[in-house]
Structures are given as structure tokens and as C-alpha cells.
Amino acid sequence: MITIYNASNSIEAHLIKNLLEQQEIPAYVFGDFLQGGVGEIQAIGLVTVNVSDADFVKAKEIIDAWDAATVIENIDENYVLSPIYPRG
């Protein structure tokens, strides 16, 4: 078992875990419950995503592609984010 990703928080870790599992790579999150102890323990590097040594290369490629993805910043003015909370 090897750490493939150091997440900022539990949500990010589970997002990466699910991304890997969609590609049939078993992944495990460690340390997500340690965030409750912040103040008593260090707040950085608590939550990690781990895969088997055999899956490391493929998992790294998937995570690197995800990290390189760009965010769409120019949304059409007429696009409604939510019927409850319209834009403007």
C-alpha cells in the first residue's frame, strides 16, 4: 500500500478515491477522522488516499490528468445555476 495523494480534507480525499474506483482501481482513505483533532495535532497531511503498489502508476496518471483539468470560468450569461437562486 502506497500513498498516492495528500488531500486537503476528507471531501477531496473521497473525491479522488471515487475517481480511482471508477477506473477500477481500489483506493483507501486514511486519516479522514483525524481532522476532528485539529488543534491537538498538526492540521496538514492528515488525510491521504492510498492504492496498492501495483496500481500506483495507473492511479498517478489518472490523478495527474484530474489535477491538470481546467475550470470553466466563462459561463453563459443566460445559464441558470439553480431555479431557486437565479443568476443576478
Backbone as numpy.savetxt, mean C-alpha at the origin, in Angstrom:
# Nx Ny Nz CAx CAy CAz Cx Cy Cz
11.00 -15.72 4.21 10.15 -14.55 4.21 11.04 -13.32 4.21
10.71 -12.37 3.33 11.52 -11.16 3.20 10.61 -9.93 3.13
11.06 -8.84 3.74 10.29 -7.60 3.69 10.44 -6.98 2.31
9.31 -6.74 1.66 9.30 -6.17 0.31 8.90 -4.70 0.33
8.20 -4.27 1.39 7.69 -2.89 1.41 7.54 -2.41 2.84
8.05 -1.21 3.11 7.84 -0.55 4.40 6.73 0.48 4.20
5.60 0.23 4.79 4.43 1.09 4.58 4.38 2.23 5.58
3.72 3.30 5.18 3.52 4.45 6.06 2.50 4.15 7.14
1.55 3.27 6.80 0.48 2.94 7.74 -0.15 1.61 7.34
-1.07 1.17 8.15 -1.72 -0.12 7.94 -2.53 -0.16 6.64
-3.18 0.94 6.32 -4.00 0.99 5.10 -3.12 0.79 3.87
-2.01 1.51 3.82 -1.10 1.38 2.68 -0.55 -0.04 2.59
-0.23 -0.64 3.72 0.30 -2.00 3.73 -0.72 -2.99 3.17
-1.96 -2.86 3.57 -2.99 -3.78 3.09 -3.30 -3.54 1.61
-3.16 -2.30 1.16 -3.34 -2.00 -0.26 -2.28 -2.74 -1.08
-1.03 -2.67 -0.63 0.06 -3.37 -1.32 -0.14 -4.88 -1.25
-0.54 -5.37 -0.09 -0.80 -6.81 0.09 -1.85 -7.27 -0.91
-2.95 -6.52 -1.02 -4.02 -6.90 -1.95 -3.56 -6.81 -3.40
-2.74 -5.81 -3.71 -2.20 -5.67 -5.05 -1.39 -6.92 -5.43
-0.56 -7.38 -4.52 0.25 -8.57 -4.77 -0.62 -9.82 -4.87
-1.60 -9.94 -3.99 -2.46 -11.12 -4.01 -3.30 -11.20 -5.28
-3.62 -10.05 -5.88 -4.33 -10.05 -7.16 -3.48 -10.68 -8.25
-2.17 -10.64 -8.07 -1.24 -11.25 -9.02 -0.79 -12.63 -8.55
-1.54 -13.19 -7.60 -1.30 -14.53 -7.06 0.04 -14.66 -6.35
0.44 -13.59 -5.66 1.63 -13.62 -4.82 1.17 -13.51 -3.38
1.32 -14.57 -2.60 0.93 -14.48 -1.18 1.77 -13.42 -0.48
1.11 -12.55 0.26 1.80 -11.48 0.98 1.25 -11.39 2.39
2.07 -10.91 3.29 1.71 -10.85 4.71 2.07 -9.48 5.26
1.18 -8.93 6.07 1.42 -7.64 6.72 1.84 -7.92 8.15
2.95 -7.31 8.55 3.43 -7.42 9.92 3.51 -6.04 10.54
3.14 -5.94 11.80 3.30 -4.71 12.55 2.14 -3.75 12.49
1.05 -4.11 11.81 -0.04 -3.14 11.69 -0.70 -2.82 13.03
-0.64 -3.71 13.97 -1.24 -3.43 15.28 -0.30 -2.65 16.19
0.96 -2.51 15.80 1.92 -1.76 16.60 1.68 -0.26 16.54
0.95 0.20 15.55 0.69 1.63 15.44 -0.07 2.16 16.64
-0.78 1.32 17.33 -1.50 1.73 18.53 -0.56 2.10 19.66
0.69 1.69 19.57 1.67 1.98 20.62 2.52 3.20 20.33
2.18 3.97 19.30 2.97 5.15 18.97 2.97 6.09 20.17
4.12 6.60 20.48 4.31 7.39 21.69 5.16 6.60 22.66
4.99 5.31 22.64 5.77 4.41 23.47 6.89 3.76 22.66
6.67 3.64 21.34 7.66 3.03 20.46 7.87 3.95 19.26
8.90 3.69 18.47 9.15 4.52 17.29 7.95 4.47 16.35
7.74 5.55 15.62 6.56 5.65 14.76 6.87 5.33 13.30
8.11 5.02 12.98 8.50 4.80 11.59 8.93 3.34 11.40
8.54 2.77 10.29 8.99 1.43 9.95 8.29 0.31 10.71
7.11 0.61 11.23 6.40 -0.41 12.00 5.69 -1.42 11.12
5.11 -0.95 10.02 4.25 -1.79 9.21 5.00 -2.21 7.94
5.13 -3.51 7.75 5.83 -4.03 6.58 4.97 -5.04 5.84
5.25 -5.17 4.56 4.63 -6.21 3.74 5.75 -7.19 3.39
5.47 -8.46 3.57 6.48 -9.50 3.37 5.99 -10.55 2.39
6.93 -11.09 1.63 6.64 -12.17 0.69 7.70 -13.24 0.85
7.46 -14.38 0.23 8.48 -15.45 0.27 9.67 -15.03 -0.59
10.82 -15.59 -0.28 12.03 -15.28 -1.05 11.83 -15.57 -2.54
11.10 -16.63 -2.84 10.88 -17.03 -4.24 10.04 -16.02 -5.01
9.18 -15.27 -4.31 8.30 -14.30 -4.97 8.86 -12.88 -4.97
10.04 -12.69 -4.39 10.58 -11.34 -4.21 10.70 -10.55 -5.51
11.31 -11.13 -6.53 11.58 -10.40 -7.78 10.28 -9.97 -8.44
9.34 -10.89 -8.57 8.06 -10.56 -9.21 7.30 -9.51 -8.39
7.30 -9.66 -7.07 6.61 -8.71 -6.20 7.24 -7.33 -6.31
8.55 -7.27 -6.37 9.26 -5.99 -6.49 8.88 -5.28 -7.78
8.78 -6.02 -8.88 8.38 -5.44 -10.16 6.98 -4.85 -10.08
6.07 -5.56 -9.44 4.69 -5.09 -9.30 4.63 -3.82 -8.46
5.34 -3.82 -7.35 5.34 -2.65 -6.46 6.02 -1.46 -7.13
7.11 -1.69 -7.85 7.78 -0.60 -8.56 6.87 0.02 -9.61
6.11 -0.81 -10.32 5.16 -0.30 -11.32 4.06 0.51 -10.65
3.60 0.06 -9.51 2.57 0.78 -8.76 3.11 2.12 -8.27
4.33 2.12 -7.75 4.95 3.37 -7.28 5.15 4.37 -8.42
5.42 3.88 -9.62 5.68 4.75 -10.76 4.41 5.31 -11.39
3.27 4.76 -11.05 2.00 5.22 -11.62 1.77 6.69 -11.26
1.25 7.43 -12.22 0.99 8.85 -11.98 -0.45 9.08 -11.58
-0.64 10.13 -10.82 -1.98 10.51 -10.37 -2.57 11.45 -11.41
-3.82 11.23 -11.74 -4.50 12.13 -12.68 -4.90 13.38 -11.92
-4.33 14.51 -12.31 -4.62 15.76 -11.60 -5.64 16.62 -12.33
-5.76 16.45 -13.62 -6.69 17.27 -14.39 -7.99 16.51 -14.62
-8.94 16.75 -13.75 -10.24 16.10 -13.86 -11.17 17.04 -14.62
-11.96 16.50 -15.51 -12.92 17.28 -16.27 -13.79 18.10 -15.32
-14.00 19.37 -15.65 -14.79 20.27 -14.80 -16.19 19.75 -14.54
-16.76 19.03 -15.50 -18.13 18.56 -15.38 -18.25 17.23 -14.64
-17.12 16.65 -14.29 -17.13 15.37 -13.59 -17.64 15.56 -12.18
-18.64 14.79 -11.80 -19.22 14.88 -10.46 -18.56 13.81 -9.59
-17.86 14.26 -8.55 -17.19 13.32 -7.66 -18.19 12.48 -6.89
-19.29 13.10 -6.51 -20.31 12.41 -5.74 -21.62 13.17 -5.91
-22.74 12.46 -6.04 -24.01 13.18 -6.14 -24.33 13.95 -4.85
-23.75 13.52 -3.75 -24.02 14.19 -2.47 -23.15 15.43 -2.33
-21.92 15.36 -2.80 -20.97 16.47 -2.69 -20.51 16.89 -4.08
-21.34 17.59 -4.83 -20.93 18.00 -6.17 -19.77 18.99 -6.13
-19.04 19.02 -7.21 -17.90 19.94 -7.34 -18.41 21.38 -7.34
-17.66 22.27 -6.69 -17.99 23.70 -6.74 -18.69 24.13 -5.57
